[in-house]
């Protein structure tokens, strides 16, 4: 190796001290705030609903389950059951799905080098939804609870690969091409979904329609058990490739010049995006905009470095979805609003604001 | 480290760009690639960097064909400064320079990251803008930041595609003196340059490309001749010796004493 060292090695620490450090203080603060918010929201959300359970009783129940006989147990006869059979599975699902959606968004924006990429926008969610609808209509069940997830994964993978292959030209993805490709892919997947609704019987139709709106209603521990390992794999994989994702923002060619195997990185990332999207979609339905909004907010707060962006997005996604689900099930008495409707209601205007802001500061994306 | 191209031809999108180019680059020299627009300078640089596989002929780095190199190992041997500087997200200048250290991740050299990055940023005069967001920089500042990234990569072979295109004269001289210093330190440097006078002043060797052919290859005084340049560029030039420095002066199409044909006279 003939690479030369700077001739100032004697003053190593002086020279390095001139460099600004990583934004670690800000990142730590963000993680602490999000972690505390998640814990508080979990306890609060568990207490809210048709049967109101005070926070100290929720704590008591949790501590009791952990083997600590501290605090008060829920006083209502159905309290304990409500908490552990209905609310906690649903809260757990909101947490893993929120993490999955925002990690998938951060990952996809990273590999496309494009802030507009999101599974919902480019049609991957619809692709996964179509495949899952096939399972519902034809009552396929050879893998038990895993069948829906497996089909959704394949559907998501095929659509992601399609968007990737169709929208790239000369080694990069133009924003306009990506959005238009997303529209095309969305249209095809939506047609498939429509066909499934047409073919299905009344029960299947109702199931598909509700599930298209997105809902965490009726979550069971069994479902959480299917989704969680997929999300853990996706999240760990995303974090392992975070430094490479940073370098990828230089563009394909320059990233290759600094030693990144771009094609392999992209392929692995696409599989992870499909995995995360499938995990989220298979039981919770289509919940749009979370993957778009969350990484954007985090980037504004702590910068674009993926080593912080990916885990912080995951954590913020859990808080967001937990909050959204709390509103979905408590905003209207005796009604469970579709959570996908809520996230789109908030995400749509936010997206518009984002477009205006980018237009002002950077002259737009195109 | 030796880069050897023998009888290389290459095409882009089915269109032949380079024809039968043979060139060798060895450590310790700064080679300037010059030639008119569309002569194939960038394509030749892409062949040297391993981005384009020649359609015929061989491009060997240390005796191994460039496209057989592993991406990571190649990144520890050659660095490339692209013509255009793009970045998808708003990373800070210091983060961009640090990206040049990516090939050394998980190797003993990783411990030197901070020193190397700080050194590279000092040498390109970007240390004062370390905290600024890359997309908000001017073209010249971006080019210098990218040059710092290339220096941070610490490779024996350094390929620069128009490193001075967006720079003022102070930073142009600064970047080219750094390129010269790299060569003096035993690196091999290849730079695409547009300004012939600048190329003659800094390069050890100049390669003139025209229509995809290598038309001349030699020291500045051998290559910078009015007849050669006039023919290659299709425009007559004067080559002047100014106190030992070569100056290339293109002839004017409209002579100042002639009557202007289109500009209205100012009253």
Interface residues (C-beta under 8 A of the other chain):
Chain A: X1 X2 X3 X4 X5 X6 X8 X9 X12 X15 X16 X18 X19 X20 X113 X114 X115 X243 X244 X246 X247 X248 X249 X250 X251 X253 X254 X256 X257 X258 X259 X260 X261 X299 X303 X304 X305 X362
Chain B: X1 X27 X49 X51 X71 X72 X73 X74 X75 X76 X78 X79 X80 X82 X86 X87 X88 X89 X90 X91 X92 X94 X95 X96 X99 X100 X102 X103 X105 X109 X112 X114 X115 X116 X117 X118 X119 X121 X122 X127 X130 X131 X135 X149 X153 X154 X155 X156 X185 X186 X187
